[in-house]
Amino acid sequence: MEIFTWLADRLSYSVFGLTPGTRVANGLHFFIEDTSKILVLLVLLIYVISYLRASLSVDKVRNYLLGKHRALGYLLGSTFGAITPFCSCSSIPLFMGFVSARIPIGVTIAFLITSPLVNEVVVIMLGSILGLKFTLMYVAIGMLLGMLAGVMMDMLKAQRWLQPFLAEAYQQAVNSNIQIADDTPAPSVTHKDRHYFAVNETKTILSRIWKWVIIGVGLGAAIHGFVPAQWFEQNLANGQWWTVPLATLSAIPIYTNASGVVPIMASLINKGMPIGSTLAFCMGAVAVSIPEFIMLKQVMQIRFLGAIAGYLLVAISITGWLFNYYY
């Protein structure tokens, strides 16, 4: 997008008087161009998506999932996770509601895993920085990992590893064969209602993520401007097998969120880090983060958390290895 490049050129070279090609100039140019582009696109697209989502009823989606064929349920759970902009803190109450509504634990896990991995913020940022092809691959992989996690948790009968209060609610729902009524007519939503909802949603999401965008782009700019490309070529660009799990694990303690990690990905790829190792880094930061697992501890026992963490670390590493091999 030429306007963002022009803005970065203008500020970096004319306003700040930096010399093109220097480390400081390269880093600042990257920061200005990516920050302005991401924030403008986020405002526009979050508003549009929120406007379209204004009539979405979470209860109706939950009722629709209830009783569906298991394979279709995994797909629907993952799809619902992908199209709803829920972070970990807001996904957990929905997780509890799904469990209490007797939705199979695997379908619920498919939603829970996919939701932080794939959302409109990630799609917007990946599309604007890394292109459509990489974005589509990422979305497909994120949904597939969610569905496979659901299959695995159903095979393990993971509902027995819920915290006691939630396991009891799940069992009571199963024993009583609860079916939530779905005969309430959907309220009409006017254009004005949609607009106000979209404006408020845009403000809410931006207030939650803008600082992570700044931090993530700042780190990306530092890598872009100051870390020599030779370091990546010597240590990571050869695609050694151990670099993939290392990238996955190294992302956990430096977690920001998906908004912050995407610009770092762009810098790593530009520096020569293999695409599979970079993808593993991004997915590890988003899906296996310490803050998320601390929150999940409120609804899951340690064995449940361990099963999810182990699955994600293995699945993300395999994904990284495959991408390093084919790309």
Backbone bond lengths (Angstrom), bond angles and torsions (degrees), N, CA, C in turn:
res aa  C-N    CA-C-N  psi(-1)  N-CA   C-N-CA  omega(-1)  CA-C   N-CA-C  phi
1 M - - - 1.454 - - 1.535 108.19 -
2 E 1.319 115.35 111.22 1.457 121.41 -169.22 1.525 112.85 -62.90
3 I 1.329 117.63 -33.18 1.463 119.21 -175.97 1.526 111.65 -64.19
4 F 1.340 116.47 -35.35 1.468 119.46 -179.94 1.528 110.64 -74.36
5 T 1.330 116.54 -35.61 1.465 120.10 175.14 1.521 109.98 -64.91
6 W 1.356 115.96 -43.09 1.475 120.12 178.58 1.520 110.51 -60.79
7 L 1.337 117.04 -43.28 1.461 120.63 179.55 1.523 110.97 -61.41
8 A 1.340 116.29 -43.89 1.463 120.19 179.51 1.522 111.14 -64.84
9 D 1.337 117.26 -40.64 1.467 121.11 177.12 1.529 110.47 -61.09
10 R 1.321 114.65 -47.30 1.455 120.26 -176.31 1.529 111.79 -60.87
11 L 1.343 115.41 -48.96 1.463 119.52 -177.05 1.527 111.64 -71.03
12 S 1.335 117.04 -42.24 1.462 120.11 -175.06 1.527 112.12 -69.92
13 Y 1.345 116.18 -45.13 1.458 119.36 -170.06 1.530 113.60 -99.61
14 S 1.334 117.83 -32.74 1.460 120.09 -178.33 1.524 112.00 -93.06
15 V 1.342 116.08 -49.70 1.463 119.75 -176.54 1.527 110.88 -74.08
16 F 1.345 116.60 -50.30 1.465 120.02 -177.33 1.529 112.72 -88.98
17 G 1.334 116.80 -12.49 1.455 120.57 174.49 1.513 114.77 68.37
18 L 1.319 118.35 28.25 1.465 120.91 -179.67 1.521 110.62 -81.10
19 T 1.319 115.51 154.46 1.461 121.07 179.51 1.524 109.86 -87.55
20 P 1.346 117.77 123.93 1.471 119.91 179.78 1.523 111.46 -56.23
21 G 1.315 116.02 140.00 1.454 121.39 176.99 1.507 114.56 95.02
22 T 1.341 118.07 -14.49 1.464 119.70 176.56 1.524 110.03 -77.19
23 R 1.338 116.33 162.85 1.456 120.16 -177.37 1.523 112.47 -62.73
24 V 1.336 115.20 -43.78 1.462 119.23 -179.56 1.533 110.08 -64.02
25 A 1.331 116.41 -43.56 1.463 120.37 -179.40 1.524 111.26 -63.84
26 N 1.325 116.48 -43.45 1.464 119.53 179.64 1.530 111.29 -62.91
27 G 1.337 115.80 -43.64 1.449 119.13 -179.61 1.515 112.35 -65.58
28 L 1.341 117.27 -44.83 1.461 120.58 -179.23 1.528 110.92 -66.98
29 H 1.315 117.29 -40.10 1.469 121.36 178.70 1.525 109.94 -60.41
30 F 1.320 116.64 -45.82 1.473 121.36 177.86 1.533 110.11 -59.51
31 F 1.332 116.81 -44.87 1.461 121.27 -177.22 1.525 111.40 -63.19
32 I 1.320 117.40 -47.80 1.465 120.99 -177.20 1.529 110.63 -66.16
33 E 1.340 116.89 -46.70 1.462 119.87 -176.79 1.526 111.59 -63.59
34 D 1.334 117.22 -47.53 1.459 119.65 -175.92 1.526 112.28 -72.98
35 T 1.341 117.64 -38.38 1.459 119.85 179.60 1.523 111.21 -63.51
36 S 1.320 116.78 -47.77 1.469 119.94 -179.24 1.521 111.26 -64.41
37 K 1.325 116.81 -42.13 1.460 120.33 -178.91 1.526 111.15 -65.21
38 I 1.321 117.18 -45.81 1.466 121.16 -177.63 1.523 111.02 -64.93
39 L 1.322 117.63 -46.81 1.456 120.06 -175.86 1.524 112.06 -66.42
40 V 1.328 117.48 -40.22 1.468 120.19 178.52 1.530 110.37 -65.29
41 L 1.333 116.59 -45.83 1.460 119.55 179.76 1.523 111.28 -64.42
42 L 1.326 117.31 -38.02 1.451 120.27 178.83 1.524 111.41 -61.87
43 V 1.321 116.89 -45.53 1.467 120.18 -179.96 1.528 110.47 -59.93
44 L 1.319 116.47 -47.65 1.458 120.13 -176.69 1.530 112.54 -66.92
45 L 1.319 116.44 -48.39 1.457 119.48 -172.30 1.525 112.21 -79.46
46 I 1.318 118.43 -34.22 1.463 119.18 176.33 1.521 109.67 -64.18
47 Y 1.322 116.63 -38.67 1.466 119.44 177.43 1.528 110.52 -61.46
48 V 1.329 116.47 -47.87 1.470 119.83 -178.24 1.522 111.11 -62.50
49 I 1.326 116.86 -46.54 1.465 120.61 -179.19 1.522 110.63 -64.80
50 S 1.314 117.64 -40.77 1.462 121.00 179.43 1.521 110.85 -66.70
51 Y 1.315 116.79 -36.96 1.465 120.76 177.14 1.526 110.59 -61.39
52 L 1.331 115.84 -44.13 1.461 119.75 179.55 1.519 112.09 -70.30
53 R 1.327 116.22 -27.90 1.460 120.69 -176.23 1.531 113.08 -88.84
54 A 1.334 117.16 0.93 1.461 121.17 -172.77 1.527 112.81 -60.55
55 S 1.319 116.79 -28.84 1.471 119.67 -178.00 1.522 112.80 -94.48
56 L 1.338 117.30 2.70 1.459 119.64 -177.66 1.521 110.86 -68.17
57 S 1.311 116.63 127.16 1.465 122.14 176.89 1.517 108.89 -105.97
58 V 1.336 115.95 113.69 1.456 120.19 179.21 1.524 110.86 -61.37
59 D 1.342 117.13 -38.03 1.457 120.72 179.00 1.521 111.53 -61.54
60 K 1.326 116.63 -41.11 1.465 119.27 -179.95 1.529 111.60 -68.00
61 V 1.326 116.00 -37.69 1.470 119.05 176.17 1.524 109.97 -63.10
62 R 1.340 116.18 -43.69 1.454 120.49 178.73 1.520 110.95 -60.74
63 N 1.335 116.98 -43.21 1.460 120.45 179.76 1.523 111.24 -66.56
64 Y 1.332 116.49 -34.61 1.446 119.72 179.66 1.524 111.09 -66.93
65 L 1.334 115.82 -37.67 1.459 119.65 178.35 1.523 112.05 -67.44
66 L 1.334 116.45 -30.43 1.455 120.91 -174.73 1.529 110.48 -64.97
67 G 1.302 116.56 123.15 1.455 121.27 174.32 1.518 114.72 86.44
68 K 1.327 119.02 0.78 1.455 120.40 178.40 1.532 110.40 -72.64
69 H 1.332 115.70 158.55 1.459 120.84 174.12 1.525 108.63 -54.62
70 R 1.325 116.82 139.88 1.451 120.99 -170.64 1.537 112.15 -57.23
71 A 1.332 118.04 -46.20 1.464 120.15 -178.98 1.525 110.76 -61.73
72 L 1.330 116.33 -43.09 1.457 119.61 177.36 1.520 110.11 -65.88
73 G 1.327 116.28 -35.36 1.459 120.28 178.54 1.513 112.42 -60.93
74 Y 1.346 117.34 -42.04 1.465 120.10 177.39 1.529 110.77 -59.04
75 L 1.330 115.86 -45.99 1.463 120.44 -179.34 1.525 111.13 -63.32
76 L 1.335 116.03 -44.66 1.461 119.96 -178.76 1.535 110.99 -66.91
77 G 1.343 116.75 -40.84 1.451 119.74 178.38 1.513 111.71 -61.90
78 S 1.330 116.44 -43.61 1.458 120.83 179.05 1.525 111.18 -66.88
79 T 1.333 116.28 -40.77 1.464 120.45 179.51 1.521 110.56 -63.77
80 F 1.335 116.72 -42.97 1.465 119.97 178.53 1.521 110.59 -62.58
81 G 1.339 116.76 -38.01 1.454 119.78 176.51 1.519 112.27 -64.33
82 A 1.348 116.16 -34.24 1.464 120.16 -176.82 1.523 112.79 -75.09
83 I 1.335 117.37 -32.11 1.467 119.51 -173.52 1.520 112.83 -96.30
84 T 1.317 117.38 -1.17 1.458 119.92 179.24 1.526 109.59 -111.22
85 P 1.330 117.35 134.08 1.470 120.72 -172.81 1.517 112.71 -85.79
86 F 1.344 116.89 55.28 1.454 119.64 -177.38 1.519 110.23 -98.09
87 C 1.327 115.60 130.10 1.457 120.16 170.43 1.524 107.91 -86.94
88 S 1.318 116.64 -176.83 1.461 120.12 -176.53 1.522 112.34 -58.15
89 C 1.349 116.38 -42.33 1.457 119.54 -174.70 1.517 112.35 -64.12
90 S 1.341 117.57 -32.59 1.458 119.72 179.58 1.520 112.39 -93.31
91 S 1.343 117.71 -18.59 1.462 120.24 177.97 1.519 111.32 -72.62
92 I 1.324 117.84 -32.55 1.459 120.65 -174.88 1.523 112.81 -64.68
93 P 1.356 120.24 -44.02 1.468 118.16 174.91 1.524 113.09 -59.84
94 L 1.335 117.08 -37.47 1.460 119.70 175.93 1.522 110.81 -65.92
95 F 1.324 116.47 -40.04 1.463 121.09 176.29 1.527 110.22 -56.00
96 M 1.330 116.61 -45.89 1.459 120.71 179.53 1.525 110.92 -64.33
97 G 1.334 116.80 -39.68 1.458 119.66 178.12 1.511 112.49 -65.22
98 F 1.331 117.19 -39.84 1.455 120.93 177.93 1.532 111.38 -63.38
99 V 1.346 115.31 -44.05 1.459 119.61 179.89 1.526 110.32 -62.34
100 S 1.328 117.22 -45.06 1.456 121.30 -178.85 1.526 111.68 -66.05
101 A 1.325 117.18 -24.06 1.460 121.35 179.53 1.523 112.67 -87.95
102 R 1.344 116.58 9.64 1.466 122.28 175.17 1.525 112.78 71.10
103 I 1.299 118.85 17.91 1.459 120.34 173.23 1.525 107.66 -71.17
104 P 1.342 119.15 132.96 1.468 120.95 -177.85 1.518 112.06 -50.79
105 I 1.323 115.43 142.60 1.460 120.31 -174.26 1.528 111.54 -60.74
106 G 1.346 116.91 -32.51 1.461 119.47 179.87 1.511 112.73 -65.85
107 V 1.324 117.23 -39.26 1.461 121.34 177.62 1.526 109.64 -65.24
108 T 1.330 115.49 -41.30 1.456 120.34 178.85 1.525 111.47 -64.56
109 I 1.326 117.05 -40.62 1.468 120.84 178.46 1.527 110.39 -66.87
110 A 1.330 118.06 -37.10 1.465 120.60 176.99 1.518 110.24 -58.03
111 F 1.336 116.68 -40.44 1.463 120.79 175.39 1.526 110.95 -65.41
112 L 1.332 116.49 -47.50 1.464 121.25 -173.20 1.522 111.95 -64.31
113 I 1.337 117.62 -38.87 1.469 121.04 -178.66 1.518 110.92 -74.08
114 T 1.338 116.61 -41.35 1.460 119.78 -175.81 1.520 111.95 -72.01
115 S 1.332 116.97 -34.12 1.466 120.72 -171.10 1.529 113.89 -55.82
116 P 1.345 120.72 -49.40 1.468 118.30 178.43 1.529 113.21 -76.24
117 L 1.345 117.24 -25.37 1.455 120.03 -178.73 1.520 112.40 -72.56
118 V 1.340 116.52 -41.02 1.463 121.56 -174.19 1.527 108.67 -126.30
119 N 1.301 116.93 117.93 1.456 122.23 172.79 1.513 108.26 -155.65
120 E 1.328 116.74 173.87 1.462 118.72 -172.64 1.517 112.74 -64.93
121 V 1.332 117.58 -29.20 1.459 119.65 179.10 1.528 110.30 -65.33
122 V 1.333 115.91 -46.94 1.461 120.47 179.21 1.527 110.81 -62.43
123 V 1.338 116.02 -44.99 1.463 120.09 -178.29 1.526 110.91 -62.33
124 I 1.327 116.10 -44.06 1.467 119.93 179.76 1.523 110.58 -60.94
125 M 1.324 116.30 -47.28 1.460 119.80 -175.56 1.523 111.58 -70.40
126 L 1.335 117.24 -42.66 1.458 119.19 177.89 1.514 111.35 -62.52
127 G 1.336 115.71 -43.67 1.457 119.76 -179.03 1.518 112.42 -62.73
128 S 1.329 116.49 -38.99 1.463 120.03 -177.14 1.523 112.55 -76.66
129 I 1.335 116.93 -26.94 1.469 119.89 -174.76 1.524 112.14 -102.22
130 L 1.336 116.93 -43.89 1.462 120.25 -171.87 1.524 114.18 -111.00
131 G 1.325 117.71 -5.20 1.452 119.75 174.20 1.517 114.56 97.84
132 L 1.338 115.02 165.80 1.459 122.14 -173.65 1.530 112.11 -67.65
133 K 1.337 117.80 -41.88 1.460 120.78 -175.65 1.524 110.96 -61.35
134 F 1.318 116.86 -48.09 1.463 120.25 -179.48 1.523 109.94 -64.58
135 T 1.328 117.35 -38.83 1.465 121.13 -179.42 1.520 111.17 -62.68
136 L 1.324 117.21 -45.58 1.470 120.76 179.85 1.527 110.70 -63.32
137 M 1.329 116.66 -40.75 1.461 119.28 177.58 1.528 110.63 -62.94
138 Y 1.311 116.31 -42.45 1.465 120.22 -179.05 1.524 110.92 -63.46
139 V 1.329 116.97 -44.66 1.469 120.53 179.78 1.526 110.64 -61.42
140 A 1.332 116.71 -45.23 1.464 120.36 -179.84 1.521 111.39 -61.94
141 I 1.321 116.78 -42.95 1.465 120.58 179.86 1.521 110.54 -66.30
142 G 1.331 116.96 -43.58 1.461 120.28 179.86 1.514 112.27 -59.28
143 M 1.329 117.20 -43.67 1.465 120.76 179.01 1.525 110.91 -68.16
144 L 1.335 116.87 -39.96 1.462 120.25 179.16 1.521 111.08 -63.13
145 L 1.335 117.39 -42.47 1.463 120.07 178.22 1.517 110.82 -62.05
146 G 1.330 117.14 -38.56 1.453 120.22 177.49 1.514 112.27 -63.21
147 M 1.331 116.56 -44.96 1.469 120.30 -178.99 1.531 111.35 -66.47
148 L 1.337 116.81 -42.52 1.465 119.31 178.94 1.523 111.44 -65.19
149 A 1.330 116.54 -35.28 1.465 119.60 175.65 1.523 110.50 -62.47
150 G 1.331 116.30 -40.10 1.461 120.05 177.36 1.522 112.48 -61.65
151 V 1.327 115.94 -44.27 1.469 120.03 178.16 1.523 110.66 -60.11
152 M 1.330 116.36 -45.67 1.461 121.27 -177.99 1.530 111.12 -63.67
153 M 1.320 118.44 -43.79 1.465 121.05 -178.29 1.521 111.93 -68.43
154 D 1.324 117.00 -33.09 1.471 118.92 174.26 1.523 110.63 -67.61
155 M 1.328 117.55 -40.42 1.468 120.66 178.62 1.528 111.13 -63.18
156 L 1.331 116.51 -34.73 1.469 120.88 179.53 1.527 112.68 -83.17
157 K 1.356 116.72 -5.29 1.474 121.05 -174.95 1.530 110.04 53.43
158 A 1.329 114.20 53.11 1.462 120.78 -171.01 1.519 113.39 -68.55
159 Q 1.331 119.14 -11.08 1.462 120.20 177.95 1.529 112.23 -60.59
160 R 1.333 117.32 -22.96 1.466 120.29 177.87 1.518 111.78 -72.24
161 W 1.349 117.62 -11.90 1.456 121.94 -179.84 1.523 112.91 -102.63
162 L 1.327 116.57 10.39 1.460 119.32 172.66 1.527 109.25 -70.17
163 Q 1.321 116.21 158.88 1.453 118.79 172.09 1.537 109.10 -60.05
164 P 1.336 118.61 145.70 1.473 121.78 -171.03 1.523 114.46 -50.14
165 F 1.329 118.36 -42.57 1.469 119.58 -176.77 1.521 111.37 -64.32
166 L 1.350 116.73 -35.04 1.450 120.20 -179.09 1.524 111.19 -81.79
167 A 1.335 116.72 -36.15 1.470 120.21 176.22 1.525 110.60 -62.26
168 E 1.325 116.91 -38.23 1.466 121.09 178.90 1.525 110.71 -66.27
169 A 1.330 116.76 -42.40 1.466 120.31 178.27 1.519 110.95 -63.11
170 Y 1.343 116.47 -39.02 1.470 120.63 178.93 1.526 110.46 -64.46
171 Q 1.324 116.39 -45.32 1.456 120.22 -178.41 1.523 111.36 -66.55
172 Q 1.314 117.74 -39.23 1.459 120.91 177.71 1.525 110.92 -62.92
173 A 1.323 115.92 -39.76 1.456 119.42 178.43 1.521 111.24 -65.02
174 V 1.337 116.75 -39.61 1.459 120.42 178.64 1.531 110.54 -65.85
175 N 1.342 115.88 -45.26 1.469 119.68 -177.48 1.515 112.50 -64.79
176 S 1.323 116.50 -35.99 1.463 119.67 -178.00 1.517 113.01 -91.96
177 N 1.369 115.57 -2.94 1.465 121.39 177.90 1.526 110.87 54.12
178 I 1.328 114.94 49.48 1.463 120.70 -175.93 1.528 110.61 -62.37
179 Q 1.318 115.56 134.32 1.465 121.97 171.26 1.522 107.10 -130.76
180 I 1.279 117.60 118.25 1.454 121.34 -177.09 1.518 109.67 -75.74
181 A 1.305 116.04 132.29 1.461 120.28 -179.52 1.515 110.46 -61.77
182 D 1.318 114.27 142.58 1.459 119.25 -177.26 1.514 110.55 -134.14
183 D 1.328 115.34 35.72 1.453 118.71 -176.58 1.521 112.70 -105.25
184 T 1.327 116.71 8.65 1.455 120.07 178.39 1.518 109.17 -77.91
185 P 1.329 117.38 124.67 1.464 118.45 -179.53 1.514 111.57 -64.15
186 A 1.305 115.70 140.36 1.466 120.00 -179.51 1.522 109.94 -68.81
187 P 1.336 117.59 132.82 1.458 119.52 179.65 1.524 110.74 -67.40
188 S 1.320 115.28 143.79 1.461 118.94 178.19 1.523 109.31 -72.61
189 V 1.301 115.43 140.29 1.460 120.99 -178.30 1.522 108.01 -119.33
190 T 1.307 116.27 118.89 1.453 121.15 -178.47 1.523 111.06 -82.36
191 H 1.325 114.41 167.80 1.473 119.37 176.41 1.525 110.52 -58.93
192 K 1.336 116.77 -40.20 1.462 120.70 179.95 1.523 111.16 -63.28
193 D 1.355 115.74 -41.80 1.465 119.88 178.07 1.525 110.87 -61.65
194 R 1.324 116.05 -44.39 1.459 120.49 -179.76 1.530 110.78 -62.61
195 H 1.337 115.21 -42.10 1.463 119.50 -179.39 1.526 110.84 -62.14
196 Y 1.330 117.21 -48.36 1.458 119.79 -179.19 1.525 111.18 -64.26
197 F 1.337 116.22 -38.98 1.459 119.26 177.15 1.523 110.57 -62.33
198 A 1.339 116.60 -44.95 1.465 120.67 -178.23 1.519 111.34 -65.12
199 V 1.344 117.43 -40.67 1.465 120.76 178.76 1.528 110.40 -63.44
200 N 1.328 116.44 -46.88 1.471 119.94 -179.41 1.521 111.43 -65.04
201 E 1.345 116.60 -39.72 1.461 120.51 179.47 1.522 110.52 -65.27
202 T 1.338 116.07 -41.05 1.464 120.19 178.45 1.518 110.85 -62.16
203 K 1.341 116.53 -45.40 1.460 120.38 178.36 1.527 111.19 -61.32
204 T 1.345 116.07 -43.48 1.460 120.48 -177.52 1.522 111.47 -63.72
205 I 1.333 116.11 -48.15 1.461 120.08 -177.79 1.524 110.66 -66.21
206 L 1.334 116.98 -43.72 1.463 119.67 -179.77 1.527 111.96 -64.84
207 S 1.337 116.70 -38.66 1.465 118.94 179.23 1.514 111.45 -64.84
208 R 1.338 116.35 -24.74 1.454 120.87 -178.52 1.525 112.25 -86.11
209 I 1.331 117.62 -27.15 1.464 118.66 -169.98 1.520 114.54 -116.89
210 W 1.354 118.94 -12.35 1.465 117.80 -171.62 1.523 112.01 -59.70
211 K 1.340 116.07 -38.72 1.466 118.16 -178.05 1.521 111.33 -66.83
212 W 1.362 115.67 -32.36 1.462 118.42 178.68 1.524 111.16 -72.62
213 V 1.333 116.26 -31.92 1.458 119.45 173.71 1.528 109.94 -62.09
214 I 1.331 116.39 -46.46 1.464 120.95 179.94 1.528 110.69 -61.50
215 I 1.353 116.39 -46.35 1.467 120.56 -179.49 1.525 110.55 -63.49
216 G 1.338 115.84 -46.94 1.461 119.78 -177.74 1.518 112.49 -63.64
217 V 1.339 116.53 -45.74 1.464 119.73 178.56 1.526 110.29 -66.21
218 G 1.345 116.79 -35.68 1.463 119.74 177.47 1.514 112.01 -61.78
219 L 1.349 116.06 -45.26 1.469 119.11 177.11 1.518 111.01 -64.54
220 G 1.344 115.30 -40.19 1.460 118.84 177.03 1.513 111.86 -62.15
221 A 1.328 116.52 -40.39 1.467 120.37 178.18 1.518 111.58 -64.61
222 A 1.350 116.72 -38.75 1.460 120.26 178.15 1.521 110.88 -63.28
223 I 1.334 116.10 -44.04 1.472 120.29 177.14 1.525 110.21 -63.01
224 H 1.347 115.11 -44.20 1.460 120.65 -177.49 1.524 111.86 -62.86
225 G 1.339 116.07 -40.45 1.456 118.93 -173.24 1.514 115.47 -93.20
226 F 1.348 117.45 -29.24 1.462 119.08 -167.39 1.534 115.33 -119.23
227 V 1.335 117.97 -21.10 1.465 118.86 -179.67 1.522 108.30 -88.35
228 P 1.314 118.65 120.65 1.470 120.49 -177.54 1.526 111.85 -63.18
229 A 1.311 115.26 138.85 1.463 119.63 178.13 1.531 111.00 -61.36
230 Q 1.338 116.72 -28.00 1.459 119.61 -178.70 1.532 111.65 -61.56
231 W 1.333 116.75 -31.86 1.478 118.92 -179.44 1.514 110.37 -62.87
232 F 1.341 116.90 -44.09 1.459 120.30 179.46 1.526 110.88 -68.08
233 E 1.317 115.78 -38.72 1.462 119.07 179.57 1.523 111.08 -63.58
234 Q 1.330 116.91 -38.68 1.458 120.58 -177.29 1.523 113.04 -78.33
235 N 1.345 118.28 -30.88 1.461 121.16 -171.46 1.513 115.00 -108.62
236 L 1.343 117.42 -30.15 1.460 118.36 -172.55 1.521 114.19 -128.88
237 A 1.314 118.38 -22.99 1.460 120.27 -171.61 1.521 113.44 -70.21
238 N 1.338 118.21 -17.44 1.461 119.34 179.70 1.513 113.13 -78.03
239 G 1.338 116.66 -8.31 1.458 120.54 175.90 1.509 113.63 70.55
240 Q 1.343 119.03 33.15 1.454 120.57 177.43 1.537 109.38 -56.17
241 W 1.331 116.19 148.17 1.460 120.05 -172.50 1.519 112.37 -59.19
242 W 1.325 116.14 -33.77 1.458 119.34 -174.59 1.519 113.04 -76.38
243 T 1.346 117.87 -14.51 1.460 119.18 -178.93 1.528 112.29 -69.21
244 V 1.339 116.37 -26.65 1.471 119.13 -178.36 1.532 111.92 -70.73
245 P 1.359 118.59 -55.88 1.472 116.67 176.37 1.527 112.62 -62.74
246 L 1.348 117.19 -31.26 1.462 119.51 176.82 1.527 110.81 -63.45
247 A 1.339 116.52 -41.83 1.468 120.41 178.31 1.520 110.53 -63.87
248 T 1.343 117.08 -40.00 1.459 121.02 179.42 1.516 110.95 -63.19
249 L 1.324 116.32 -47.93 1.465 120.73 -177.66 1.525 111.99 -69.94
250 S 1.329 116.89 -36.51 1.466 119.41 -176.46 1.516 111.96 -68.72
251 A 1.334 117.07 -20.85 1.467 120.10 -179.00 1.518 112.49 -77.24
252 I 1.336 117.34 -21.68 1.466 120.11 -172.82 1.522 112.37 -63.58
253 P 1.335 120.10 -54.12 1.466 118.50 -176.57 1.519 114.62 -73.07
254 I 1.342 118.89 -18.99 1.463 119.70 -179.52 1.516 110.91 -99.53
255 Y 1.320 116.69 23.73 1.462 121.98 -177.95 1.527 111.51 -55.61
256 T 1.322 115.78 130.62 1.458 121.02 164.80 1.525 105.87 -109.90
257 N 1.271 118.45 -81.08 1.453 127.17 164.41 1.518 106.72 -173.94
258 A 1.329 117.02 -174.77 1.460 119.02 -176.16 1.526 111.60 -60.17
259 S 1.332 116.77 -35.08 1.460 120.34 -178.36 1.515 111.40 -64.31
260 G 1.320 116.74 -34.23 1.442 120.24 -177.82 1.510 114.36 -84.52
261 V 1.331 117.17 -26.65 1.452 119.32 -172.25 1.524 112.76 -86.38
262 V 1.334 118.50 -23.61 1.463 120.23 -177.77 1.527 112.30 -63.00
263 P 1.338 120.05 -45.63 1.475 117.99 176.90 1.527 113.01 -61.59
264 I 1.330 116.71 -32.13 1.466 119.58 176.62 1.522 109.65 -65.14
265 M 1.331 116.65 -39.87 1.465 120.70 176.75 1.522 111.06 -56.75
266 A 1.345 115.75 -46.15 1.465 119.65 -178.52 1.523 111.13 -58.79
267 S 1.327 116.55 -42.24 1.467 119.79 179.45 1.522 111.52 -66.90
268 L 1.337 116.76 -40.59 1.465 120.24 -179.82 1.527 111.33 -63.15
269 I 1.337 116.88 -42.28 1.464 120.43 179.11 1.528 109.95 -65.64
270 N 1.338 116.64 -42.18 1.465 119.96 179.35 1.529 111.80 -63.33
271 K 1.330 116.85 -28.52 1.468 121.18 -179.74 1.529 112.56 -83.89
272 G 1.317 117.24 -3.85 1.457 119.71 176.45 1.512 115.59 105.44
273 M 1.327 118.86 4.31 1.457 120.61 177.44 1.519 109.07 -70.28
274 P 1.337 119.48 132.93 1.459 121.95 -177.52 1.523 111.87 -56.64
275 I 1.329 115.68 148.47 1.451 120.32 -175.08 1.525 111.73 -64.19
276 G 1.337 117.19 -35.03 1.460 119.73 179.28 1.516 112.53 -67.33
277 S 1.326 116.63 -42.66 1.459 120.53 177.65 1.523 110.77 -64.88
278 T 1.330 115.82 -38.66 1.465 120.32 178.09 1.516 111.06 -65.85
279 L 1.337 116.46 -42.86 1.464 120.47 178.69 1.524 110.45 -62.75
280 A 1.327 116.59 -40.35 1.463 120.31 178.01 1.523 110.82 -62.61
281 F 1.320 116.75 -39.07 1.463 121.00 177.94 1.524 110.79 -61.06
282 C 1.325 116.15 -47.45 1.458 121.12 -178.17 1.523 111.43 -63.51
283 M 1.318 116.75 -47.70 1.468 120.43 -176.42 1.519 111.07 -69.86
284 G 1.337 117.02 -33.09 1.456 119.10 176.33 1.518 111.88 -65.29
285 A 1.346 116.21 -40.50 1.459 120.09 179.72 1.518 111.79 -65.27
286 V 1.325 116.62 -36.42 1.459 120.75 -175.13 1.521 111.99 -83.74
287 A 1.339 117.41 -40.83 1.470 120.26 -168.46 1.518 114.56 -99.38
288 V 1.326 119.01 -22.53 1.465 120.44 -174.78 1.526 109.49 -120.78
289 S 1.309 116.45 39.13 1.454 119.97 -175.21 1.523 111.80 -80.98
290 I 1.316 115.02 149.37 1.462 120.77 178.61 1.531 112.00 -62.58
291 P 1.370 119.88 -44.60 1.468 118.14 179.24 1.518 113.55 -58.80
292 E 1.333 117.68 -40.77 1.456 119.67 -179.52 1.524 111.26 -63.67
293 F 1.322 116.90 -42.10 1.462 119.36 -177.13 1.529 111.61 -71.36
294 I 1.324 116.72 -28.49 1.461 119.29 174.43 1.528 109.72 -64.46
295 M 1.335 116.27 -42.08 1.457 119.56 178.43 1.526 112.00 -69.11
296 L 1.327 116.65 -39.72 1.461 120.06 179.85 1.526 111.99 -65.62
297 K 1.333 116.86 -24.23 1.468 120.17 178.19 1.524 111.11 -59.91
298 Q 1.337 117.30 -21.96 1.456 120.48 179.42 1.519 112.04 -71.09
299 V 1.327 118.18 -21.11 1.467 120.73 -177.57 1.525 113.18 -121.30
300 M 1.338 117.88 -8.97 1.461 121.45 -177.40 1.525 111.02 -128.87
301 Q 1.331 115.18 147.73 1.445 119.92 173.13 1.534 109.93 -79.51
302 I 1.330 115.13 166.47 1.462 120.65 -176.63 1.523 111.58 -57.07
303 R 1.335 117.83 -39.29 1.474 119.71 -179.28 1.517 111.80 -62.07
304 F 1.343 116.17 -38.31 1.456 120.87 178.44 1.528 109.97 -65.38
305 L 1.339 116.14 -47.15 1.460 120.41 178.78 1.528 111.28 -61.49
306 G 1.344 115.86 -40.35 1.460 119.67 179.13 1.516 112.01 -63.71
307 A 1.337 116.31 -40.49 1.466 119.93 178.93 1.524 110.79 -63.53
308 I 1.339 117.63 -42.49 1.458 121.25 179.81 1.528 110.73 -67.04
309 A 1.345 116.58 -46.09 1.463 120.18 -179.47 1.524 111.17 -62.44
310 G 1.343 117.10 -45.07 1.456 120.35 178.94 1.515 112.10 -61.61
311 Y 1.325 115.98 -43.78 1.472 120.05 178.64 1.526 110.59 -60.20
312 L 1.335 116.51 -47.74 1.461 119.88 -176.29 1.517 111.79 -64.91
313 L 1.319 117.68 -42.01 1.462 119.89 -179.80 1.525 111.09 -62.55
314 V 1.333 116.78 -42.58 1.466 120.55 179.16 1.523 110.45 -69.16
315 A 1.348 117.29 -47.30 1.458 120.90 -176.96 1.525 111.61 -63.98
316 I 1.329 117.17 -41.76 1.463 120.04 179.54 1.521 110.56 -67.27
317 S 1.325 117.96 -39.41 1.466 120.73 178.10 1.522 110.96 -63.44
318 I 1.322 117.23 -43.63 1.476 120.61 177.95 1.523 110.17 -60.88
319 T 1.330 116.02 -43.23 1.467 120.46 177.79 1.522 110.67 -58.53
320 G 1.330 116.58 -45.89 1.461 120.39 179.27 1.514 112.37 -62.35
321 W 1.329 116.35 -43.77 1.464 119.50 179.00 1.528 111.74 -61.11
322 L 1.327 116.71 -42.70 1.469 120.61 -179.61 1.525 110.90 -62.87
323 F 1.337 116.63 -43.08 1.468 119.03 -179.51 1.518 110.79 -68.98
324 N 1.321 118.30 -36.31 1.463 120.06 176.97 1.529 110.88 -65.20
325 Y 1.318 115.94 -34.68 1.466 119.92 -177.82 1.536 111.51 -72.34
326 Y 1.334 115.80 -43.07 1.473 119.13 -174.18 1.517 113.35 -89.78
327 Y 1.351 116.73 -15.36 1.465 118.78 179.97 1.522 110.18 -119.49
